[in-house]
Amino acid sequence: VQLAESGGCVVQAGGSLGLSCAVSGLSVSSVYVFWGRQEPGKEREVVATLRRCSSATYADSVKGRFTISRDSAKNTINLQMNSLKHEVTTNYSCKARKLGASYWGQGTQVTVSS
C-alpha cells in the first residue's frame, strides 16, 4: 500500500488550497481515510475523517473550512482547504485504514503567508 500526497505550496492567508493523495494497493472506497497535519516539534493531529459510508468529521480547528472527499475513479483522497489561517509551515499527510492496519503517506508541505 502506498499513499502519495501532492498540492502543497505557499498560499496567502484567507486563500484556498486543494490537496490530493493518490493511493495504490487498496481501494479508497472501501476503507476509512484521513487527513492529518503536523507542525515542527508537535504531534500530528487528524483534522478530517471520511468513513466508508461517506460520513465526515472534522477537528474543531478546521470545521467549516476544510472538506475531505474521495474520488473512487481516480482512487484519491482529497482535502479542500478554505479560509486558510496564518500558520507555520505544516506537513499535511493522508492515511488509509483497513482491518486495523494504518498506512500514512510522506506528506506535502503547506505554508500560509500573512
N, CA, C and O atoms as a DFTB+ gen file, in Angstrom:
456 C
 N C O
     1  1       0.861      -1.192       0.000
     2  2       0.000       0.000       0.000
     3  2       0.893       1.237       0.000
     4  3       1.840       1.334       0.780
     5  1       0.582       2.163      -0.872
     6  2       1.353       3.416      -0.922
     7  2       0.407       4.591      -1.070
     8  3      -0.593       4.524      -1.786
     9  1       0.747       5.676      -0.373
    10  2      -0.014       6.902      -0.458
    11  2       0.950       8.029      -0.797
    12  3       2.025       8.121      -0.205
    13  1       0.582       8.881      -1.736
    14  2       1.452       9.972      -2.168
    15  2       0.648      11.256      -2.268
    16  3      -0.254      11.380      -3.096
    17  1       0.991      12.212      -1.407
    18  2       0.287      13.492      -1.378
    19  2       0.891      14.462      -2.379
    20  3       2.062      14.359      -2.745
    21  1       0.075      15.395      -2.808
    22  2       0.536      16.465      -3.688
    23  2      -0.346      17.685      -3.484
    24  3      -1.446      17.599      -2.938
    25  1       0.168      18.829      -3.941
    26  2      -0.626      20.049      -3.894
    27  2      -0.138      21.082      -2.899
    28  3      -0.613      22.218      -2.908
    29  1       0.796      20.714      -2.046
    30  2       1.282      21.668      -1.064
    31  2       2.068      22.803      -1.708
    32  3       2.801      22.590      -2.674
    33  1       1.911      24.017      -1.164
    34  2       2.635      25.177      -1.682
    35  2       2.481      26.317      -0.680
    36  3       1.962      26.133       0.421
    37  1       2.940      27.492      -1.086
    38  2       2.771      28.694      -0.274
    39  2       1.501      29.397      -0.732
    40  3       1.309      29.631      -1.925
    41  1       0.647      29.728       0.208
    42  2      -0.621      30.387      -0.110
    43  2      -0.848      31.512       0.891
    44  3      -0.420      31.428       2.043
    45  1      -1.513      32.545       0.449
    46  2      -1.772      33.677       1.329
    47  2      -2.872      33.371       2.327
    48  3      -3.785      32.594       2.045
    49  1      -2.776      33.987       3.494
    50  2      -3.822      33.836       4.495
    51  2      -5.166      34.270       3.907
    52  3      -5.260      35.281       3.212
    53  1      -6.190      33.490       4.198
    54  2      -7.509      33.762       3.646
    55  2      -7.779      33.058       2.338
    56  3      -8.916      33.029       1.867
    57  1      -6.746      32.489       1.747
    58  2      -6.894      31.818       0.469
    59  2      -7.327      30.377       0.607
    60  3      -7.612      29.891       1.702
    61  1      -7.371      29.696      -0.543
    62  2      -7.809      28.301      -0.598
    63  2      -6.739      27.442      -1.258
    64  3      -5.925      27.921      -2.048
    65  1      -6.766      26.174      -0.913
    66  2      -5.813      25.228      -1.494
    67  2      -6.418      23.831      -1.461
    68  3      -7.076      23.448      -0.494
    69  1      -6.189      23.080      -2.525
    70  2      -6.658      21.698      -2.561
    71  2      -5.485      20.745      -2.558
    72  3      -4.527      20.922      -3.311
    73  1      -5.560      19.732      -1.707
    74  2      -4.535      18.691      -1.639
    75  2      -5.119      17.383      -2.164
    76  3      -6.320      17.133      -2.058
    77  1      -4.257      16.565      -2.722
    78  2      -4.692      15.274      -3.230
    79  2      -3.747      14.183      -2.743
    80  3      -2.558      14.423      -2.536
    81  1      -4.285      12.991      -2.564
    82  2      -3.488      11.853      -2.103
    83  2      -3.801      10.663      -3.011
    84  3      -4.910      10.130      -2.993
    85  1      -2.830      10.263      -3.788
    86  2      -3.003       9.113      -4.672
    87  2      -2.691       7.838      -3.905
    88  3      -1.642       7.719      -3.272
    89  1      -3.614       6.887      -3.969
    90  2      -3.488       5.648      -3.202
    91  2      -3.322       4.466      -4.146
    92  3      -4.028       4.361      -5.149
    93  1      -2.403       3.591      -3.830
    94  2      -2.249       2.348      -4.583
    95  2      -2.187       1.186      -3.606
    96  3      -1.664       1.323      -2.500
    97  1      -2.712       0.061      -4.010
    98  2      -2.686      -1.116      -3.159
    99  2      -3.974      -1.394      -2.423
   100  3      -4.153      -2.485      -1.882
   101  1      -4.873      -0.431      -2.391
   102  2      -6.205      -0.665      -1.845
   103  2      -7.163       0.358      -2.438
   104  3      -6.746       1.379      -2.986
   105  1      -8.444       0.067      -2.319
   106  2      -9.468       0.946      -2.874
   107  2      -9.943       1.943      -1.820
   108  3     -10.355       1.545      -0.730
   109  1      -9.887       3.228      -2.139
   110  2     -10.287       4.243      -1.167
   111  2     -11.771       4.161      -0.848
   112  3     -12.204       4.680       0.181
   113  1     -12.552       3.527      -1.696
   114  2     -13.993       3.458      -1.466
   115  2     -14.360       2.427      -0.406
   116  3     -15.505       2.397       0.046
   117  1     -13.425       1.587      -0.003
   118  2     -13.743       0.515       0.937
   119  2     -13.068       0.665       2.286
   120  3     -13.116      -0.251       3.106
   121  1     -12.443       1.800       2.527
   122  2     -11.708       1.989       3.772
   123  2     -12.012       3.354       4.376
   124  3     -12.571       4.233       3.719
   125  1     -11.630       3.513       5.647
   126  2     -11.646       4.826       6.272
   127  2     -10.417       5.600       5.779
   128  3      -9.325       5.044       5.658
   129  1     -10.616       6.892       5.498
   130  2      -9.494       7.717       5.069
   131  2      -9.433       8.973       5.928
   132  3     -10.448       9.433       6.451
   133  1      -8.240       9.514       6.062
   134  2      -7.994      10.629       6.980
   135  2      -6.989      11.603       6.359
   136  3      -6.185      11.242       5.500
   137  1      -7.069      12.831       6.823
   138  2      -6.008      13.815       6.608
   139  2      -5.525      14.275       7.975
   140  3      -6.319      14.566       8.869
   141  1      -4.224      14.331       8.113
   142  2      -3.636      14.829       9.344
   143  2      -2.634      15.923       9.014
   144  3      -2.247      16.091       7.858
   145  1      -2.215      16.670      10.036
   146  2      -1.197      17.694       9.828
   147  2      -0.279      17.738      11.036
   148  3      -0.658      17.381      12.152
   149  1       0.933      18.187      10.776
   150  2       1.932      18.227      11.831
   151  2       2.814      19.444      11.659
   152  3       3.409      19.648      10.600
   153  1       2.897      20.245      12.695
   154  2       3.798      21.385      12.723
   155  2       5.121      20.911      13.316
   156  3       5.151      19.940      14.072
   157  1       6.205      21.586      12.978
   158  2       7.509      21.196      13.525
   159  2       7.483      21.147      15.046
   160  3       7.033      22.091      15.696
   161  1       7.960      20.059      15.606
   162  2       8.052      19.942      17.056
   163  2       6.753      19.564      17.742
   164  3       6.705      19.496      18.970
   165  1       5.710      19.318      16.983
   166  2       4.415      18.983      17.577
   167  2       3.941      17.612      17.106
   168  3       4.431      17.071      16.115
   169  1       2.976      17.064      17.842
   170  2       2.375      15.793      17.454
   171  2       1.477      16.003      16.236
   172  3       0.914      17.080      16.036
   173  1       1.358      14.959      15.437
   174  2       0.438      15.029      14.301
   175  2      -0.998      14.950      14.807
   176  3      -1.312      14.152      15.691
   177  1      -1.864      15.782      14.241
   178  2      -3.274      15.737      14.599
   179  2      -4.090      15.388      13.356
   180  3      -3.786      15.827      12.248
   181  1      -5.121      14.597      13.567
   182  2      -6.038      14.271      12.482
   183  2      -7.049      15.400      12.365
   184  3      -7.718      15.737      13.342
   185  1      -7.165      15.981      11.196
   186  2      -8.086      17.110      11.024
   187  2      -9.362      16.717      10.286
   188  3     -10.365      17.424      10.380
   189  1      -9.344      15.606       9.556
   190  2     -10.537      15.206       8.815
   191  2     -10.580      13.691       8.666
   192  3      -9.564      13.047       8.403
   193  1     -11.778      13.136       8.840
   194  2     -12.006      11.693       8.719
   195  2     -13.187      11.459       7.794
   196  3     -14.212      12.134       7.895
   197  1     -13.036      10.501       6.897
   198  2     -14.134      10.138       5.994
   199  2     -14.364       8.635       6.103
   200  3     -13.476       7.839       5.795
   201  1     -15.557       8.255       6.542
   202  2     -15.893       6.846       6.711
   203  2     -16.330       6.230       5.392
   204  3     -16.541       6.932       4.403
   205  1     -16.463       4.921       5.391
   206  2     -16.872       4.230       4.165
   207  2     -18.248       4.671       3.694
   208  3     -18.536       4.680       2.497
   209  1     -19.106       5.041       4.664
   210  2     -20.464       5.495       4.315
   211  2     -20.469       6.937       3.858
   212  3     -21.533       7.492       3.583
   213  1     -19.286       7.566       3.770
   214  2     -19.115       8.967       3.337
   215  2     -19.501       9.980       4.397
   216  3     -19.660      11.164       4.100
   217  1     -19.652       9.526       5.622
   218  2     -19.863      10.461       6.720
   219  2     -18.504      11.037       7.121
   220  3     -17.541      10.292       7.303
   221  1     -18.428      12.359       7.257
   222  2     -17.163      13.024       7.546
   223  2     -17.221      13.733       8.888
   224  3     -18.267      14.241       9.292
   225  1     -16.081      13.763       9.576
   226  2     -15.943      14.549      10.790
   227  2     -14.645      15.343      10.706
   228  3     -13.701      14.961      10.016
   229  1     -14.629      16.469      11.434
   230  2     -13.502      17.391      11.367
   231  2     -13.084      17.837      12.762
   232  3     -13.889      17.870      13.693
   233  1     -11.813      18.178      12.880
   234  2     -11.335      18.800      14.107
   235  2     -11.972      20.183      14.221
   236  3     -12.276      20.824      13.214
   237  1     -12.169      20.631      15.452
   238  2     -12.797      21.944      15.665
   239  2     -12.012      23.054      14.977
   240  3     -12.592      24.039      14.521
   241  1     -10.707      22.897      14.903
   242  2      -9.851      23.953      14.344
   243  2     -10.070      24.168      12.843
   244  3      -9.706      25.218      12.313
   245  1     -10.657      23.188      12.155
   246  2     -10.845      23.323      10.709
   247  2     -12.304      23.205      10.286
   248  3     -12.623      23.368       9.109
   249  1     -13.181      22.927      11.224
   250  2     -14.590      22.712      10.905
   251  2     -15.171      23.927      10.191
   252  3     -14.984      25.064      10.625
   253  1     -15.871      23.678       9.101
   254  2     -16.465      24.758       8.330
   255  2     -15.540      25.338       7.274
   256  3     -15.972      26.112       6.420
   257  1     -14.244      24.955       7.332
   258  2     -13.286      25.494       6.362
   259  2     -12.679      24.403       5.479
   260  3     -12.324      24.662       4.329
   261  1     -12.560      23.200       6.003
   262  2     -11.941      22.101       5.264
   263  2     -13.005      21.083       4.865
   264  3     -13.988      20.883       5.579
   265  1     -12.796      20.441       3.712
   266  2     -13.693      19.389       3.250
   267  2     -12.870      18.212       2.733
   268  3     -12.017      18.375       1.860
   269  1     -13.134      17.022       3.282
   270  2     -12.461      15.810       2.828
   271  2     -13.385      15.064       1.877
   272  3     -14.600      15.034       2.070
   273  1     -12.798      14.464       0.852
   274  2     -13.600      13.705      -0.102
   275  2     -12.745      12.599      -0.707
   276  3     -11.522      12.589      -0.561
   277  1     -13.399      11.676      -1.383
   278  2     -12.677      10.625      -2.100
   279  2     -13.150      10.598      -3.541
   280  3     -14.312      10.877      -3.834
   281  1     -12.242      10.263      -4.427
   282  2     -12.576      10.086      -5.834
   283  2     -12.301       8.620      -6.155
   284  3     -11.153       8.226      -6.361
   285  1     -13.351       7.826      -6.195
   286  2     -13.176       6.387      -6.388
   287  2     -12.630       6.054      -7.765
   288  3     -11.904       5.072      -7.924
   289  1     -12.971       6.862      -8.764
   290  2     -12.491       6.599     -10.122
   291  2     -10.972       6.783     -10.215
   292  3     -10.282       6.022     -10.892
   293  1     -10.469       7.807      -9.522
   294  2      -9.027       8.084      -9.554
   295  2      -8.300       7.424      -8.373
   296  3      -7.070       7.407      -8.323
   297  1      -9.078       6.883      -7.424
   298  2      -8.517       6.291      -6.207
   299  2      -7.664       7.296      -5.427
   300  3      -6.525       7.019      -5.052
   301  1      -8.251       8.460      -5.201
   302  2      -7.561       9.517      -4.464
   303  2      -8.401       9.981      -3.274
   304  3      -9.620       9.812      -3.235
   305  1      -7.703      10.569      -2.314
   306  2      -8.330      11.213      -1.162
   307  2      -7.995      12.687      -1.286
   308  3      -6.835      13.041      -1.496
   309  1      -8.991      13.550      -1.159
   310  2      -8.770      14.966      -1.384
   311  2      -9.112      15.783      -0.152
   312  3      -9.943      15.384       0.664
   313  1      -8.464      16.927      -0.029
   314  2      -8.757      17.847       1.058
   315  2      -8.824      19.252       0.485
   316  3      -7.826      19.772      -0.011
   317  1      -9.987      19.861       0.552
   318  2     -10.161      21.248       0.123
   319  2     -10.072      22.128       1.360
   320  3     -10.820      21.938       2.320
   321  1      -9.167      23.078       1.337
   322  2      -8.954      23.950       2.485
   323  2      -9.292      25.389       2.082
   324  3      -8.713      25.925       1.137
   325  1     -10.210      25.996       2.788
   326  2     -10.607      27.381       2.527
   327  2     -10.321      28.242       3.752
   328  3     -10.161      27.739       4.864
   329  1     -10.262      29.534       3.522
   330  2     -10.039      30.494       4.616
   331  2      -8.826      30.087       5.447
   332  3      -8.894      30.017       6.674
   333  1      -7.727      29.822       4.769
   334  2      -6.535      29.367       5.470
   335  2      -6.006      30.454       6.390
   336  3      -6.009      31.639       6.055
   337  1      -5.560      30.026       7.540
   338  2      -5.064      30.957       8.549
   339  2      -3.546      30.950       8.540
   340  3      -2.910      29.966       8.163
   341  1      -2.975      32.086       8.970
   342  2      -1.528      32.182       9.024
   343  2      -1.000      31.210      10.055
   344  3      -1.345      31.293      11.233
   345  1      -0.176      30.304       9.619
   346  2       0.398      29.307      10.497
   347  2       1.834      29.052      10.081
   348  3       2.283      29.531       9.039
   349  1       2.542      28.308      10.886
   350  2       3.881      27.894      10.492
   351  2       3.744      26.864       9.382
   352  3       2.658      26.333       9.154
   353  1       4.834      26.584       8.697
   354  2       4.829      25.555       7.669
   355  2       4.388      24.239       8.278
   356  3       4.941      23.782       9.279
   357  1       3.395      23.643       7.667
   358  2       2.752      22.455       8.198
   359  2       2.801      21.332       7.176
   360  3       2.584      21.551       5.985
   361  1       3.085      20.144       7.647
   362  2       3.097      18.977       6.782
   363  2       1.735      18.301       6.845
   364  3       1.295      17.886       7.917
   365  1       1.071      18.190       5.711
   366  2      -0.217      17.524       5.630
   367  2      -0.016      16.134       5.023
   368  3       0.636      15.980       3.991
   369  1      -0.583      15.140       5.680
   370  2      -0.447      13.776       5.184
   371  2      -1.789      13.051       5.240
   372  3      -2.675      13.404       6.019
   373  1      -1.915      12.040       4.405
   374  2      -3.150      11.280       4.349
   375  2      -2.929       9.871       4.897
   376  3      -1.812       9.353       4.896
   377  1      -4.006       9.274       5.358
   378  2      -3.939       7.939       5.923
   379  2      -5.122       7.112       5.446
   380  3      -6.231       7.620       5.284
   381  1      -4.866       5.832       5.225
   382  2      -5.931       4.887       4.942
   383  2      -5.868       3.791       5.995
   384  3      -4.783       3.342       6.365
   385  1      -7.031       3.361       6.478
   386  2      -7.072       2.324       7.498
   387  2      -7.990       1.195       7.051
   388  3      -9.143       1.412       6.677
   389  1      -7.445      -0.015       7.102
   390  2      -8.229      -1.179       6.717
   391  2      -7.872      -2.345       7.608
   392  3      -6.699      -2.685       7.763
   393  1      -8.898      -2.965       8.201
   394  2      -8.713      -4.148       9.046
   395  2      -7.665      -3.919      10.127
   396  3      -6.852      -4.798      10.414
   397  1      -7.691      -2.726      10.725
   398  2      -6.798      -2.427      11.824
   399  2      -5.417      -1.959      11.428
   400  3      -4.652      -1.521      12.287
   401  1      -5.073      -2.035      10.161
   402  2      -3.769      -1.574       9.698
   403  2      -3.897      -0.166       9.121
   404  3      -4.817       0.122       8.356
   405  1      -2.960       0.705       9.498
   406  2      -2.980       2.083       9.027
   407  2      -1.770       2.354       8.144
   408  3      -0.665       1.875       8.404
   409  1      -2.005       3.126       7.106
   410  2      -0.953       3.470       6.152
   411  2      -0.932       4.977       5.960
   412  3      -1.938       5.583       5.592
   413  1       0.239       5.581       6.217
   414  2       0.391       7.030       6.066
   415  2       1.251       7.337       4.850
   416  3       2.142       6.565       4.495
   417  1       0.975       8.475       4.215
   418  2       1.850       8.980       3.181
   419  2       2.946       9.824       3.810
   420  3       2.950      10.047       5.020
   421  1       3.883      10.297       2.979
   422  2       5.006      11.099       3.472
   423  2       4.595      12.534       3.763
   424  3       5.205      13.208       4.594
   425  1       3.566      12.992       3.080
   426  2       3.070      14.335       3.341
   427  2       3.493      15.357       2.297
   428  3       4.386      15.119       1.483
   429  1       2.825      16.495       2.350
   430  2       3.143      17.629       1.479
   431  2       3.074      18.888       2.336
   432  3       2.215      19.008       3.208
   433  1       3.980      19.818       2.083
   434  2       4.087      20.975       2.970
   435  2       3.234      22.149       2.491
   436  3       3.176      22.470       1.304
   437  1       2.587      22.766       3.454
   438  2       1.744      23.931       3.189
   439  2       2.226      25.073       4.075
   440  3       2.373      24.921       5.288
   441  1       2.465      26.209       3.449
   442  2       2.839      27.411       4.196
   443  2       1.824      28.488       3.907
   444  3       1.558      28.810       2.749
   445  1       1.257      29.044       4.954
   446  2       0.293      30.127       4.809
   447  2       0.988      31.422       5.195
   448  3       1.383      31.598       6.347
   449  1       1.137      32.324       4.244
   450  2       1.826      33.574       4.495
   451  2       0.847      34.654       4.915
   452  3      -0.302      34.674       4.474
   453  1       1.306      35.537       5.758
   454  2       0.411      36.605       6.249
   455  2       0.401      37.786       5.281
   456  3      -0.289      38.776       5.523
